[in-house]
Structure formats: C-alpha cells, structure tokens
C-alpha cells in the first residue's frame, strides 16, 4: 500500500509545533490549576483565600507561613504567565503556517473536546479516542497524510475505560460531568435520554465502554451514559499511543489512541462479526489494512503474539489468518 508522505518542510513544521506545544501544555495547565491567592478582610482581620474560577476557599487567618505561601505562589504564577504568554505567541504564529502546509487534520470541534478532556485529566487516564479519529494519530507518528476519504467523519468515538469509572468521584471529574465538558467545547451540544450528544452542526459524540460483569454506568453527575460494546476491552489492555497532532484550526492538540496493531486487529474482528452493520464492514476492514500498512512500513513493529502478550484468543486468530503474509515478510 502506498502512502503520501510529509515533505521535509511539513516534517520540520510539525516537529517544531510539537516541541513548542510540549513546553506550552504543562505550563498552561499548571497556571490554570494554580488559581489565585487573595487576601480578604473580615472584622478587621485578614484571611488568605484560594480561588479557582468561581469557587473560593479560606486557607485561614493571616500568618507568616501564609504570607510566605502567597509570595511563593505569586512568584510562580508570574513566571508561568510570562512563559505561557510567549509560547502562546509562537503557537499563534505557527497556526496559519500549519494550515497552509495542510498539517491541520482533526476537525476543530473534536480538538476542542480533546483539549477540555485533557484539562480535566480524563484523556488517557479514563478516555481514549477510538474510531476514525484515531487515524490522525497514526498519520502523525508515521509522517503521512491519509486520503480524505479514509478520515472523513462527522462524529467522535470516545472509549471509556469502565475499569476506572468508579474513580470518577475522586479523580477530579467536574460536577457537570462529561456532558458539561462537551458543552464547554460547544454550548450547542444536546442529548436525548443521555445518549449520543449532538451539536447544531450535526457532530455526534459516541461514548463506548467495554463489556464488564461488574459494570456501573457513568450515571453520577455524568449527563450522558456509555454504551457497552463487545471487544472494546482489548483496545484498553495494551499501552496507549499518546501523541500530538495538528487540528484544522492550526493549533496542536494532544490525542490518546489504541496501540496501532491492536486497533487494526480489532477493526478486522469487528468487520467479520455477523451483527456488524453491513454498510460499515468494508470501512472497518479498510481502516484495519491502512493502519496495518502504516505499522509494517514505518513503525516496523513485530506482529508476533510474543510481542503482543495482551492479545486475546479472538485477535490471535485474526492475526494468524489475515496477517500471515505480513509476518512472513518480517522474517525475510
């Protein structure tokens, strides 16, 4: 299979944007989480208060320790503000160049959703990106551009790791839940009966989870529920692929997707299921072969079960029957 590879100019620009973003992202996240420390006077006494957005909490009556805490906090905030502002200017200057070089790939709405999930520490820890949008990550790590017919989509498939869903109450998920996060990305998102949030442009977000005997749906403060689907636990088993891509708006965005070989095998397995929509089966197989081709040509990862110990017997059977020729090539 032939792939359109990035030019030297495109590669240089992508690498530069990723490097700037690697500095910008942690600084901007830390700055946001720092909040503000302010003095508040009550009955002639000063109290130090910590404020995050609209939430304010008292840290106690003024002491030398609290004065030192505020001084250290303010110095760090000033340092971060200067650094983040400078890096943001660089990203602003890079954005139109990224667009001109056709590096902007994932839809802007999907990028906004990913940024909000990243801000809430959900991306990678609780949620990964599955489906067509995952192809943008595989493009980026292989330095290729897939034809638009392969990556065109009007929805975002998010895979919820139900093994961690019980931690929602203690891992910082905001009170408005995932639906509230989507509405921060686009206030026009609406949902009926907790399923398939859709915005005014018809963009759909599907939240899926693996089958689990002890599964508890994401009902607490969530606004929407995850749909259980067979086989998705296999995408959660291996180490995820965590990378940075460029969105249509020209700005970098972090994305976390399934391990590419497992993604390809799972897609093939889905395409062969009797209960799979017959209209979707050819596209499933097409995506599987595309990702397998990228792995074989650019990533040079082994297709042996020894190097993929997480594979279940179902995917091992797919590997044995369909990828026999790929494995034979690797041995030559």
C-alpha positions in Angstrom: 0.0 0.0 0.0 1.4 3.4 -1.0 1.1 6.4 1.4 1.5 10.1 0.8 4.5 11.1 3.0 5.0 14.5 4.5 7.5 16.8 2.8 10.7 17.9 4.6 9.1 21.3 5.2 6.0 19.7 6.6 8.0 17.4 8.8 10.1 20.3 10.1 7.0 22.4 10.8 5.2 19.5 12.6 8.2 18.8 14.8 8.6 22.5 15.7 4.9 22.8 16.6 5.1 19.6 18.7 8.2 20.9 20.5 6.6 24.3 21.3 3.4 22.6 22.5 5.4 20.2 24.7 6.5 23.3 26.6 3.2 25.2 26.4 0.9 22.5 27.6 2.3 21.7 31.1 2.8 25.4 31.8 -0.7 26.4 30.8 -2.2 23.5 32.8 -0.2 24.4 35.9 -1.1 28.0 35.5 -4.8 27.2 35.3 -4.6 24.9 38.3 -2.7 27.4 40.4 -5.8 29.6 40.7 -5.4 32.8 42.7 -4.5 33.5 46.3 -6.1 36.7 47.6 -6.3 38.5 51.0 -9.8 39.0 52.3 -10.6 41.2 55.3 -13.3 40.3 57.8 -13.9 42.1 61.1 -10.5 43.8 60.9 -8.6 40.5 60.3 -7.1 39.3 57.0 -7.7 35.8 55.7 -5.9 34.1 52.8 -8.4 32.7 50.3 -7.8 30.4 47.4 -9.9 30.9 44.3 -10.4 28.6 41.3 -12.8 30.1 38.8 -16.0 30.9 40.9 -15.0 28.7 43.9 -13.4 30.5 46.8 -12.0 28.7 49.9 -10.4 30.2 53.0 -7.0 28.9 54.0 -7.1 30.6 57.4 -6.2 33.7 59.2 -3.0 35.6 58.2 0.2 34.1 59.5 3.9 34.3 58.4 3.5 30.9 56.8 0.5 32.0 54.8 2.3 35.2 53.7 5.3 33.1 52.5 2.9 30.8 50.7 1.2 33.6 48.9 4.6 35.2 48.0 5.8 31.9 46.5 2.5 31.3 44.7 2.5 34.8 43.2 6.1 34.5 42.0 5.4 31.1 40.4 2.3 32.5 38.7 4.1 35.5 37.3 6.9 33.2 36.0 4.4 30.9 34.3 2.3 33.7 32.9 5.3 35.2 31.2 6.4 31.8 29.8 3.0 30.7 28.7 2.3 34.1 27.0 5.5 33.8 25.0 4.8 30.2 23.9 1.2 31.1 23.0 2.5 33.8 20.7 4.7 31.3 19.0 1.8 28.9 18.5 -0.4 31.8 17.2 2.3 32.5 14.6 2.6 28.8 13.7 -1.1 28.2 13.3 -1.6 29.8 9.8 1.6 28.1 8.6 0.3 24.8 9.8 -2.9 25.3 8.0 -1.1 26.4 4.8 1.0 23.3 4.9 -2.1 21.1 5.2 -1.0 19.8 8.6 -4.3 20.7 10.2 -6.2 17.4 10.2 -8.6 16.6 13.0 -11.8 18.7 13.0 -11.8 21.8 15.2 -14.7 20.6 17.2 -13.0 17.3 18.0 -9.9 19.2 19.0 -11.8 21.4 21.4 -13.3 18.4 23.0 -9.9 16.7 23.4 -8.5 19.9 25.0 -11.3 20.0 27.5 -10.8 16.3 28.4 -7.1 16.9 28.7 -7.7 19.9 31.1 -9.7 17.6 33.3 -7.1 14.8 33.4 -9.5 12.4 31.7 -7.7 12.0 28.4 -5.5 8.8 28.6 -6.4 8.1 32.2 -10.1 7.4 31.6 -10.9 8.2 28.0 -9.1 7.3 24.8 -10.1 8.1 21.2 -11.3 5.2 19.0 -12.8 5.0 15.6 -11.9 7.1 12.6 -10.4 10.0 14.6 -7.6 7.6 15.8 -6.2 7.6 12.3 -5.0 11.2 12.7 -2.6 9.9 15.5 -1.3 7.1 13.3 -0.7 9.6 10.5 1.3 11.9 12.8 3.7 9.2 14.2 4.4 7.8 10.7 4.8 11.2 8.9 2.0 10.5 6.4 -1.2 12.1 5.1 -4.1 9.7 4.5 -6.6 10.4 1.7 -9.7 12.4 2.9 -12.0 9.5 2.0 -10.4 7.5 4.8 -10.5 10.0 7.6 -13.7 12.0 6.9 -16.1 11.7 9.8 -18.9 13.6 11.5 -18.6 12.0 14.9 -16.1 11.4 17.6 -15.8 7.9 19.2 -14.6 8.1 22.8 -13.8 4.9 24.6 -14.5 4.9 28.3 -12.4 2.6 30.5 -15.0 1.2 32.7 -12.4 -0.4 35.0 -11.7 3.1 36.2 -15.2 4.6 36.0 -15.7 4.0 39.8 -12.9 6.5 40.4 -14.9 9.4 38.9 -15.9 10.8 42.3 -12.3 11.0 43.5 -10.3 11.9 40.3 -11.5 15.4 39.7 -14.3 14.9 37.2 -16.3 18.2 37.4 -19.8 18.3 38.8 -21.4 18.9 35.4 -19.8 15.6 34.2 -18.8 14.7 30.7 -21.8 16.3 29.1 -20.8 19.6 30.7 -17.3 19.2 29.3 -18.7 18.7 25.9 -20.8 21.9 26.3 -17.7 23.8 27.3 -16.3 22.8 23.9 -19.5 23.7 22.1 -22.5 25.0 24.0 -24.9 23.7 21.3 -24.4 20.1 22.3 -27.7 18.4 23.3 -28.6 14.9 24.2 -31.8 12.8 24.4 -32.0 10.3 27.2 -28.3 10.6 28.0 -27.1 9.2 24.6 -25.3 10.5 21.6 -24.7 14.2 22.3 -25.1 16.2 19.0 -24.3 19.8 18.3 -26.0 22.2 16.0 -23.7 21.2 13.1 -24.7 17.6 13.5 -21.4 16.5 15.1 -22.0 13.4 17.2 -20.1 12.1 20.2 -20.5 8.4 21.0 -19.2 7.2 24.3 -18.5 3.5 24.4 -17.2 1.2 27.1 -16.2 -2.5 27.3 -18.4 -5.2 28.5 -18.0 -5.8 32.2 -19.9 -8.1 34.6 -19.5 -5.5 37.4 -20.0 -2.6 35.1 -21.6 0.5 36.6 -22.6 3.1 34.0 -21.4 6.6 34.3 -24.5 8.0 35.9 -23.2 10.1 38.8 -23.1 13.7 37.6 -22.4 12.5 34.1 -25.3 13.7 31.9 -24.6 11.0 29.4 -24.1 7.3 29.6 -21.5 4.9 28.0 -22.8 2.2 25.7 -21.2 -1.3 26.3 -19.7 -2.8 23.1 -18.1 -6.2 22.8 -14.3 -6.4 22.3 -13.5 -2.9 23.3 -11.7 -4.1 26.4 -9.0 -5.4 24.1 -8.2 -1.8 23.0 -7.7 -0.8 26.6 -5.3 -3.7 27.5 -2.1 -2.6 25.8 -0.2 0.7 26.4 -1.9 3.5 24.6 -0.4 5.7 21.9 -0.1 9.3 23.2 1.0 11.9 20.7 0.4 15.5 19.5 -1.4 16.3 16.2 -2.5 19.5 14.5 -6.1 20.5 14.3 -7.9 22.2 11.5 -7.5 25.5 13.4 -3.7 25.1 13.0 -3.1 24.5 16.8 -1.6 21.4 18.3 -3.7 19.1 20.4 -2.9 16.0 22.5 -4.6 12.8 21.4 -4.5 9.3 23.0 -5.5 6.3 20.9 -5.2 2.5 21.0 -2.0 0.7 20.2 -2.0 0.6 16.4 -1.6 -3.2 15.8 -4.3 -3.9 18.3 -6.5 -1.3 16.6 -6.0 -3.0 13.2 -6.7 -6.5 14.5 -9.8 -5.3 16.4 -11.1 -3.5 13.3 -10.8 -6.7 11.3 -12.5 -8.7 14.0 -15.4 -6.2 14.1 -15.7 -6.3 10.3 -16.3 -10.1 10.4 -19.0 -10.0 13.1 -22.5 -11.1 11.9 -24.1 -8.3 14.0 -21.9 -5.6 12.4 -23.8 -3.2 10.0 -23.0 -4.5 6.5 -22.5 -0.9 5.3 -19.8 -0.3 7.9 -17.9 -3.6 7.4 -15.9 -2.6 4.3 -14.8 0.7 6.0 -13.7 -1.3 9.1 -11.6 -3.6 7.0 -10.2 -0.7 5.0 -9.1 1.1 8.2 -7.6 -2.1 9.6 -5.5 -2.6 6.5 -4.4 1.0 6.3 -3.2 1.0 9.9 -1.5 -2.4 9.4 0.3 -1.0 6.4 1.5 2.1 8.3 2.8 -0.2 11.1 4.5 -2.5 8.7 6.1 0.2 6.6 7.0 2.9 9.1 6.8 1.7 12.6 8.4 -1.7 12.0 6.8 -3.4 15.0 6.6 -7.1 15.2 3.3 -8.9 14.5 4.2 -11.9 16.7 2.0 -12.8 19.6 5.1 -12.9 21.8 5.5 -9.1 21.3 1.8 -8.6 21.9 1.1 -10.5 25.1 -2.2 -8.7 25.7 -3.9 -10.1 22.7 -7.0 -12.3 23.5 -7.5 -15.6 21.6 -10.0 -13.9 19.2 -7.5 -11.4 18.0 -4.7 -14.0 17.9 -6.9 -16.0 15.5 -7.3 -12.8 13.3 -3.6 -12.3 13.4 -2.9 -15.9 12.3 -5.4 -16.0 9.5 -5.2 -12.5 8.0 -1.6 -11.2 8.8 0.3 -14.4 7.9 1.8 -12.7 4.9 2.9 -9.7 6.9 4.6 -11.9 9.4 6.3 -13.8 6.6 7.6 -10.5 5.2 9.2 -9.6 8.5 11.1 -12.8 8.6 12.7 -12.3 5.2 
